[in-house]
Amino acid sequence: MLLVLDVGNSNIVAGVYSGQELKNHWRVSSAGGKTADEYGMILDGLFRHSGLQMSDVTAIVMSSVVPTIIVPLQRMAQRYFNLEPLIVGPDTDTGLQLLLDNPREVGSDLIVGAVAAYKKFGGPLIVVDFGTATTFFAVDEEARCLGGVIAPGIGISAEVLFEKTAKLPKVEVAKPPSVIGTNTVHAIQSGILYSVVGQVDEIVRRMKEELGESAKVVATGGFAKLVAQESTTINAVEPFLILDGLQIIYQRSVVKD
């Protein structure tokens, strides 16, 4: 089995693949500066609860946008799995060409998501990832990564609104009954959701002017389904795009070896 780890600013998403099939997946907080042993115990509990054996894992691949978590996870892999993980970075052979000013500045999650999206849909395409930040990443028909857009994420926007206002309550990010809210909660939900929908559709429109109108728009991340239901530009939602990308990159490394 292959263990994949997608380390984000808010969460670590872990998945286990048997061949190309995602057998199970989990989401845990990436906050708190955990040690290698803490990560090992967390994974041990998740594996046991799912009826899986850590000893069945034969390889580990991970990407991280949080540099301080890489070393504890690497040590966890060595101690609890007796494996050296493949860590996706700017020098990893992903099959994509990075036409960027400084490839080392690009979050590995953007590249990994683009790998999976390109394999599934081809190019040109725009990958929209609703994470701590909302990111847009463009890939042309020749598998060349052209760059993208980074905007504040939905969760950040909602949190700032709550923290910076005296009377507005903290609300769940959800679709309200109508755009015009008849109470404060629904008004806030409307503002959060439809401002993001408008943001996505306008940024995609402008990116397509440069990339080409035929570009497919693929969304992933925690709020992808919610926004896609209201968006006029998102063509597909792939909840496990980054996990799939990690699996594809690992398989590519195996074939190369």
Long-range contacts (C-beta under 8 A, 24 or more apart in sequence): 1-52, 1-56, 1-57, 1-58, 2-57, 2-58, 2-59, 2-60, 2-61, 2-247, 2-250, 3-43, 3-57, 3-59, 3-60, 3-61, 3-81, 4-60, 4-61, 4-62, 4-243, 4-246, 4-247, 4-250, 5-60, 5-61, 5-62, 5-63, 5-64, 5-73, 5-85, 5-246, 6-62, 6-63, 6-109, 6-112, 6-242, 6-243, 6-246, 7-62, 7-63, 7-64, 7-65, 7-66, 7-69, 7-70, 7-73, 8-65, 8-66, 8-109, 8-131, 8-132, 9-65, 9-66, 9-131, 9-132, 9-133, 10-131, 10-132, 10-155, 12-69, 13-242, 13-243, 14-43, 14-46, 15-240, 15-243, 15-246, 15-247, 16-52, 16-57, 17-243, 17-247, 20-247, 20-251, 22-240, 22-243, 22-244, 22-247, 23-52, 24-50, 24-52, 25-240, 25-243, 26-50, 30-66, 30-69, 33-68, 34-72, 35-72, 36-72, 36-73, 36-75, 36-76, 36-79, 37-76, 37-79, 38-72, 39-72, 39-73, 39-76, 40-76, 40-79, 40-80, 43-76, 43-80, 44-80, 54-80, 54-81, 57-81, 57-83, 58-83, 59-83, 59-86, 59-250, 60-85, 60-86, 61-85, 61-86, 61-87, 61-88, 61-246, 61-247, 61-249, 61-250, 61-253, 62-86, 62-87, 62-88, 62-246, 63-87, 63-88, 63-108, 63-109, 63-111, 63-112, 63-242, 63-246, 64-108, 65-107, 65-108, 65-109, 86-249, 86-250, 86-253, 88-112, 88-246, 88-249, 92-249, 92-253, 93-252, 93-253, 93-256, 94-249, 94-252, 95-143, 95-252, 96-139, 96-143, 96-144, 96-145, 97-142, 97-143, 97-144, 97-145, 98-144, 98-145, 99-144, 99-145, 99-146, 99-147, 100-145, 100-146, 100-147, 106-145, 107-135, 109-242, 110-135, 110-137, 110-145, 110-148, 111-145, 111-245, 112-242, 112-245, 112-246, 112-249, 113-137, 113-220, 113-241, 113-242, 113-245, 114-139, 114-145, 114-245, 115-245, 115-248, 115-249, 116-238, 116-241, 116-242, 116-244, 116-245, 116-248, 117-218, 117-238, 117-241, 117-245, 118-143, 119-248, 120-218, 120-238, 120-244, 121-216, 121-218, 121-236, 122-216, 123-215, 124-211, 124-212, 124-214, 124-215, 124-216, 125-215, 125-216, 125-217, 125-218, 126-204, 126-207, 126-208, 126-211, 126-215, 126-216, 126-217, 126-218, 127-218, 127-219, 127-220, 127-241, 128-200, 128-204, 128-217, 128-218, 128-219, 128-220, 128-221, 128-224, 128-234, 129-219, 129-220, 129-221, 129-224, 129-241, 129-242, 130-154, 130-219, 130-220, 130-221, 130-222, 130-223, 130-224, 130-227, 131-221, 131-222, 132-156, 134-196, 134-199, 134-200, 134-221, 136-203, 136-204, 136-207, 138-207, 138-210, 138-211, 138-215, 140-211, 140-212, 146-211, 148-207, 149-203, 149-207, 151-199, 151-203, 154-192, 154-196, 154-223, 154-227, 155-222, 157-192, 157-195, 157-196, 158-188, 158-192, 161-188, 161-191, 161-192, 173-223, 173-226, 174-226, 175-226, 175-229, 175-230, 193-226, 193-227, 193-230, 194-230, 196-223, 196-227, 197-227, 197-230, 197-231, 200-227, 200-231, 200-233, 200-234, 201-231, 201-232, 201-233, 204-233, 204-234, 205-233
